Amino acid sequence: MRESKLWFFHILSGAALIILLGLHTVIMHFDTVLGWLGLAQALGSADGGPLAFGNVLMRMQSASHTAVYLLLLFIGLFHGLYGLRSLIFELPFPARAKHAVACLLVVVGLVVAFWGSYTILSGYFNPPALNQ
């Protein structure tokens, strides 16, 4: 029962990643199209393109962008690490080795989640100054 729930969340996270990465791709790489639609300023892709420091700073201070980045982090980590775990568990390793791999993946996931969350949230709560 536990494995089927994890597999369901793995499939669900894949669908969520398609939506979130699609949104991220549109905002970061289709700034010209956003300009035509009049959405460039609202989505943080105004003058200078999406990688201009002022635009990055604007996205860092946006609660919606911060939430999307956190969702991408956590959903992507779960999807990737659970997928890797599933691949490793298909191999003919002893049960103790599989348990050790699962524990290692949990530790790696927690460390990366903490580090990524710290980075994203520090940009939101304590952004660098815009020197203009």
C-alpha positions as CSV (number, residue, x, y, z in Angstrom):
1,M,0.0,0.0,0.0
2,R,2.8,2.4,0.9
3,E,4.6,1.8,-2.5
4,S,1.4,2.4,-4.4
5,K,0.9,5.8,-2.6
6,L,4.4,6.8,-3.3
7,W,4.1,5.8,-7.0
8,F,0.8,7.8,-7.2
9,F,2.6,10.9,-5.8
10,H,5.5,10.2,-8.2
11,I,3.1,10.3,-11.2
12,L,1.3,13.4,-9.7
13,S,4.6,15.1,-9.2
14,G,5.5,14.4,-12.8
15,A,2.3,16.1,-14.0
16,A,2.9,19.1,-11.6
17,L,6.5,19.4,-13.0
18,I,5.2,19.6,-16.5
19,I,3.0,22.5,-15.6
20,L,5.5,24.3,-13.4
21,L,8.4,23.8,-15.8
22,G,6.2,25.0,-18.6
23,L,5.4,28.2,-16.7
24,H,9.1,28.6,-15.8
25,T,10.1,28.2,-19.5
26,V,7.5,30.7,-20.7
27,I,8.6,33.3,-18.2
28,M,12.4,32.8,-18.6
29,H,12.7,32.1,-22.3
30,F,9.7,33.6,-24.1
31,D,10.1,37.2,-22.9
32,T,9.4,38.5,-26.4
33,V,6.1,36.7,-26.6
34,L,5.2,38.0,-23.1
35,G,6.0,41.5,-24.2
36,W,3.6,41.1,-27.2
37,L,0.9,40.0,-24.8
38,G,1.6,42.8,-22.3
39,L,2.6,40.4,-19.5
40,A,6.4,41.0,-19.5
41,Q,6.4,43.5,-16.6
42,A,3.9,41.5,-14.5
43,L,5.9,38.3,-14.8
44,G,9.3,39.8,-14.3
45,S,10.7,39.8,-17.8
46,A,10.7,43.5,-18.6
47,D,13.5,45.6,-20.2
48,G,16.8,43.8,-20.4
49,G,15.3,40.3,-20.5
50,P,14.6,37.9,-17.8
51,L,18.2,37.6,-16.7
52,A,18.8,41.3,-16.1
53,F,19.6,41.9,-12.5
54,G,16.7,44.2,-11.9
55,N,14.3,41.6,-13.3
56,V,15.9,38.8,-11.2
57,L,15.6,41.0,-8.2
58,M,11.9,41.7,-8.9
59,R,11.2,38.0,-9.2
60,M,13.2,37.2,-6.0
61,Q,10.9,39.7,-4.1
62,S,7.7,38.3,-5.6
63,A,5.8,35.9,-3.3
64,S,4.3,34.0,-6.2
65,H,7.6,33.4,-7.9
66,T,9.1,32.3,-4.6
67,A,6.2,29.9,-4.1
68,V,6.7,28.5,-7.6
69,Y,10.5,28.1,-7.1
70,L,9.9,26.3,-3.8
71,L,7.3,24.0,-5.4
72,L,9.7,23.3,-8.3
73,L,12.4,22.4,-5.7
74,F,10.4,20.1,-3.5
75,I,8.4,18.4,-6.3
76,G,11.5,18.0,-8.5
77,L,13.5,16.6,-5.6
78,F,10.8,14.1,-4.8
79,H,10.2,13.1,-8.4
80,G,13.9,12.7,-9.2
81,L,15.0,10.9,-6.0
82,Y,12.0,8.6,-5.9
83,G,12.6,7.8,-9.6
84,L,16.3,7.0,-8.8
85,R,15.2,4.9,-5.8
86,S,12.8,3.0,-8.0
87,L,15.5,2.3,-10.6
88,I,17.9,1.1,-8.0
89,F,15.3,-1.1,-6.3
90,E,14.8,-2.9,-9.6
91,L,18.4,-4.1,-9.5
92,P,19.3,-7.4,-7.8
93,F,20.9,-5.9,-4.7
94,P,20.5,-7.3,-1.2
95,A,17.7,-5.8,1.0
96,R,20.3,-4.1,3.3
97,A,21.9,-2.4,0.4
98,K,18.5,-1.2,-0.9
99,H,17.8,0.1,2.6
100,A,21.1,1.9,2.8
101,V,20.5,3.5,-0.6
102,A,17.0,4.6,0.5
103,C,18.5,6.2,3.6
104,L,21.2,7.9,1.7
105,L,18.7,9.3,-0.8
106,V,16.5,10.7,2.1
107,V,19.6,12.4,3.6
108,V,20.7,13.8,0.2
109,G,17.1,15.0,-0.4
110,L,16.9,16.7,3.0
111,V,20.2,18.4,2.6
112,V,19.4,19.7,-0.9
113,A,15.9,20.7,0.2
114,F,17.3,22.7,3.1
115,W,20.0,24.3,1.0
116,G,17.6,25.2,-1.9
117,S,15.0,26.5,0.5
118,Y,17.5,28.7,2.2
119,T,18.7,30.1,-1.1
120,I,15.2,30.8,-2.4
121,L,13.9,32.3,0.9
122,S,17.0,34.4,1.5
123,G,16.4,36.0,-1.9
124,Y,12.8,36.7,-0.8
125,F,13.4,37.9,2.7
126,N,16.9,39.5,2.3
127,P,17.4,40.4,-1.4
128,P,20.6,42.1,-2.5
129,A,20.4,45.9,-3.2
130,L,19.9,47.1,-6.7
131,N,22.7,49.5,-7.4
132,Q,21.4,52.0,-10.0
